[in-house]
Amino acid sequence: MHLLRSQLGRLRVLAFAEGVSFLILLFVTMPLKYAFATPGPNKVFGLVHGLLFVLYVLAVIQAKIALDWSFRKTALALLASIVPFGTFWADVKLFRDGQND
């Protein structure tokens, strides 16, 4: 997979995975937990999402250092991880700069 060859490509893959895990947590496992008293999936996806979130934050910090991102771009990338669909926005608006797809 050519995306994994560059730092920005790896960040894009992590952003996608983190975004999907966040949406699953919000729209699938949270309703299961609270509406149907089924907390198991929430625990599993909560752990997966937490790990992906930490990896995403570390990847953003790495990209900031390696690619000399501005404070604004770094802050937007980090804020995107706490807003539903935010990492998908960040991929389109922030992470495709100079990326040959």
BELFENKA-V933026 format. One line per field, one symbol per residue. ss: DSSP state (H for helix, E for strand, - for the rest). A space follows every 50 residues. Layout:
ss->???
This chain:
ss->-HHHH-HHHHHHHHHHHHHHHHHHHHHHHHHHHHHH---HHHHHHHHHHH HHHHHHHHHHHHHHHHH---HHHHHHHHHH-----HHHHHHHH------- -
